[in-house]
């Protein structure tokens, strides 16, 4: 029997990451090339196909061993139709049939997946979600992304827009969010919100050790808030703690929603390690109910920024197994 | 081909409701008998079997036409094991293998379902959720129950405890809930909470047209709050509006969670009709995001208190179709 390989592609606004994996999630080759998004869809599609060729050449393995290609792509998209609708970080893309174009150019069966779902599927298949059937992932980056696995399947919903966990309202009437709502999780627990809240508070006259950075024209990012909180700065401590608190509220809500075995935290904010995880767990334990023994474990993601292409390859494997490729 | 019939049983603390349905959800016979829960599990199980016999006798149809029995039961239970764990309103029941005992006594293949899931499945199969694949139901009774249908399947979760939607936290740090949490949906939008909030406010000295009822020793229930709100009583108006507001927040959260086509409102509170529905829709429209066209319709349930046994019969039909009976 021929060995079955899967290529995963993580299409970002800046870079295209690709990896070649076998059926057991062993990573055989990986690479990252510039997206060159400014040259438009045709150019980017050619670069995706080039990345697929390159990753095979790197591993010295033949194309006929590849059972499928998975692409994780940003923004609104249709999994069913294989269509990219209008991603904010890929200018000029409108209703691009990415799946079928890559399949035609590469000669390989291809699936398209939302990038957040792909990353969650990566952790589920090969990372912190391994060994579970039901997992929820929060990705704490510039925004807050989400992915939900139910009984070993990616939750997509009626409009292909499920698991937008960053836009759960955790504080009704709270901070405005870019999405038009108020009090979204993303407005409190994303890296961008953590930094912005500190900056706003200092600009409004509150004292903080971060004031010097701001006055010197240096950037204040979430890791600076984290460092200041670790050093005991009261403002930074409050903001960091609230980021963890609202994330814990969101964990309680997903507990009662889909009852996962594990909740995985991913994205740039988890660079804080236990300083994030222990706080979220503490608030979760204080907030969640006591009437049933159905608490999910809360854990940090393990695949870093490789989760996207690993999960895209895993999505191709799943589609292959289910006879959809 | 023999006609395929299904018996649905809704096991409550006070009454056992049963119905006989065909494959197309046509209701051929129905009945309600007292549970007589005070006599313990053996007695109640015998009464369930009696209800199954009676409903067949009523329709004049033979037992061999019945392809399956579904039972919707309250409290913690295991669908997989067919076990009732410890329902608060069935004293003396601990780890009772209800499914297998009813199957043995009736001679009919049986499935056990959580009563909230059964009711949601009833609306999905034969009521307000008809025609969708993805539906969420909120049941606004003494508490707030939930049921979630994803791609035509009941969502159960890793611990058989999914869709506890009444315990989503909609107001962090808010009113204490019987479950040990604070700020649960149930603490604002259930019938009991709506009444209790009015009573507490009056007892704390706030003025209201409901004060006379209370002072006369008459009960104040959610329908009295509703009536007073309709008549323009400011306190009742505020409490009724907040019940609708927090329910709308919960609708936004399930929108982003599982992206259903339809959200169905059920339970005693929907007796208010448009006075509930229009408010929830208004708050939902004001709270939800503007960046994607993925709003669910919000609708009232249509099956009333028959949803439970209809859905239990439907669950038996589903298990039969999937070869699990």
Interface residues (C-beta under 8 A of the other chain):
Chain A: X76 X132 X133 X134 X148 X150 X155 X156 X157 X158 X159 X160 X161 X162 X163 X164 X165 X167 X168 X169 X170 X171 X172 X177 X179 X180 X181 X182 X245 X246 X249 X252 X253 X254 X256 X257 X258 X259 X260 X261 X287 X288 X289 X290 X291 X292 X293 X294 X296
Chain B: X76 X132 X133 X134 X148 X150 X155 X156 X157 X158 X159 X160 X161 X162 X163 X164 X165 X167 X168 X169 X170 X171 X172 X177 X179 X180 X181 X182 X245 X246 X249 X252 X253 X254 X256 X257 X258 X259 X260 X261 X287 X288 X289 X290 X291 X292 X293 X294 X296
